[in-house]
């Protein structure tokens, strides 16, 4: 039998403690998400509504098909920076007239939707996702362009947005711009470079320079409508392809444009997948509050994959890495999940072989992280941990099937790389609130610095300051702990969002569906040299 049997004691004290710790972390993440949802705050939201305008997420909700999910991406972008959480931009994947699309929406309640450095990073990440998965892009535009005080961080890399729009179109990936308000200066090129443009009567203002700039540059007197209004662009310049009478009409037009794209997926959606045998609610009580305590990832797998059915690969070899075949919402996947945290030589070789097999079968890979990295020590170095770890990293780096990563617990050191961390370009990467990621654990890193400092003092014949050492260790541990947390990493777009563990199956299902817009093809013999 390949159906997993759960041994999770949901009535025990240990489960209850784990669940309580996870719920506390979820509450903290929800509070940060609320900051993003608040946009520019009550004053500016009220003013926006008084103008008869919809909020960014309301526009998205009316754009997508009723009762379909919207997978919001990077909602915590900019957390911990000088800019508002969310970076004045909403991005995500939604279904429009049955077509999966990458949707972006400026939040005009926050500095008029102006782009700051984190807005740019978030938009560029959204374009990466659209490219990789060939998703049509629908931009809901209302932005005054760059946030001028931060132009030094925006102007040069900001050209990437223009480049992406032209390359998307050249690749045959449709781009649609719906202009609800200002789209000025550099922002004017979003509709200017899009395949399809919709403008709203009396609302849309698209121009390279507004009336004040035109006056200063040329001495010409003009007004918004004559310079860049919807009526002018629909009748005179020809920039507007569709003229909408209000926001609802504009969204209706956008849906019709997408419906007429004649867009087809490379692979049809599979039907009727059997749900897991175990309740997703139980995912809250699996990961310990203390990540030094191991947990069995099969308990997670049993609550995520179809029918809890999992064909484990090399079950008795390299047991601290679980690998096997399963389905998620009908899509075949290979799963790699850390069991006891540390990756040894056996686990590394097992993973390398499994990744090659997934490429032979054209099967996407799901990486479930809980690793402290590759094993260190004299015996392990002599046993070849470097070359075996390199085999795993080589396989991950050169694999061509889509990768999906979920950070459940620890994700430290080169183990983060071997399990397809951000630098290895997974199609999507999400984190649970329990996750932590850094070069190593806080205590280990502080201890290493202490040992090095002590050795340096001894080499110079100096007395070692134990009080200063203790203070340094505390400071370093606190710094690394704070920089390891998912909210910190998500704020820097090192993941695509911090998700509720109970949503893992749904999130992976949405991503797998998007991935299958293009053919899934593995590499055939194109790996680098494996050191044996």
TAHU-V69793 format. One record per backbone hydrogen bond with DSSP energy under -0.5 kcal/mol. CO is the residue of the C=O (numbers start at 1). NH is the residue of the N-H. Records with the same first field share a line. If there is no record, write none. Layout:
CO->NH, NH
This chain:
2->310
4->6
8->10
9->12
12->16
13->17
14->18
15->19
16->20
17->21
18->22
19->23
20->24
21->25
22->26
23->27
24->28
25->29
26->30
27->31
28->32
29->33
30->34
31->35
32->36
33->37
34->38
36->39
38->41
41->45
42->46
43->47
44->48
45->49
46->50
47->51
48->51, 53
49->52
55->59
56->60
57->61
58->62
59->63
60->64
65->68
70->72
71->93
73->91
74->77
76->79
77->86
78->81
84->87
86->89
88->107
90->105
91->73
92->103
93->71
94->96, 101
95->65
96->99
98->100
99->96
100->136
101->94, 103
102->138
103->92
104->140
105->90
106->108
107->110, 113
108->112
109->111
110->113
111->114
112->144
115->147
116->119, 120
117->121
118->122
119->123
120->124
121->125
122->126
123->127
124->128
125->129
126->130
127->131
128->132
129->133
130->134, 135
131->134
134->136
136->102, 138
137->139, 176
138->104, 140
139->141, 178
140->106
141->180, 181
143->184
145->115
146->148
147->150
148->151
150->153, 154
151->154, 155
154->158
155->159
156->159
157->160
158->161, 162
159->163
160->164
161->165
162->166
163->167
164->168
165->169
166->170
167->171
168->173
169->172
172->174
174->137
175->195, 196
176->139
177->179, 198
178->141, 180
179->200
181->205
182->143
183->207
184->187
185->188
186->189
187->190, 191
188->192
189->193
190->194
191->194
196->177
197->241, 242
198->179
199->244
200->203, 204
204->230
205->183, 207
207->185
210->214
211->215
212->216
213->217
214->218, 219, 220
215->219
223->227
224->228
225->229
228->206
229->233
230->234
231->235
232->236, 237
233->238, 240
239->241
242->199, 244
244->201
246->250
247->251
248->252
249->253
250->254
251->255
252->256
253->257
254->258
255->259
256->260
258->261
259->262
274->307
279->282
280->283
281->284
282->285
283->286, 287
289->291
290->293
292->294
295->297
296->299
297->301
298->302
300->303
301->304, 305
302->278
305->308
306->309
308->4, 310
310->312
311->325
314->317
318->321
320->339
322->337
323->313
324->335
325->311
326->333
327->306
328->331
331->328
332->364
333->326
334->366
335->324
336->368
337->322
339->295
340->342
341->372, 373
342->344
343->375
344->348
345->349
346->350
347->351
348->352
349->353
350->354
351->355
352->356
353->357
354->358
355->359
356->360
357->361
358->362, 363
359->522
364->334
365->404
366->336, 368
367->369, 406
368->338
369->408, 409
371->412
373->343
377->381
378->382
379->383
380->385
381->384
384->388
385->389
386->390
387->391
388->392
389->393
390->394
391->395
392->396
393->397
394->398
395->399
402->365
403->427, 428
404->367
405->430
406->369, 408
407->432
409->436
410->371
411->438
412->415, 416
413->416, 417
414->418
415->419
416->421
417->420
421->424
422->425
428->405
429->496
430->407
431->499
432->435
435->486
436->411
438->413
441->445
442->446
443->447
444->448
445->449
446->450
447->451
448->452
449->453
450->454
451->455
452->456
453->457
454->458
455->459
456->460
457->462
458->461
464->466
465->469
466->470
467->471
468->472
469->473
470->474
471->475
472->476
473->477
474->478
475->479
476->480
477->481
478->482
479->483
480->484
481->484, 485
482->485
484->437
485->489
486->490
487->491
488->492
489->492, 494
490->493
491->78
496->74
497->431, 499
499->433
500->503
501->504
503->507
504->508
505->509
506->510
507->511
508->512
509->513
510->514
511->515
512->516
514->517
515->518
516->267
517->266
519->521
523->525
529->531
530->532
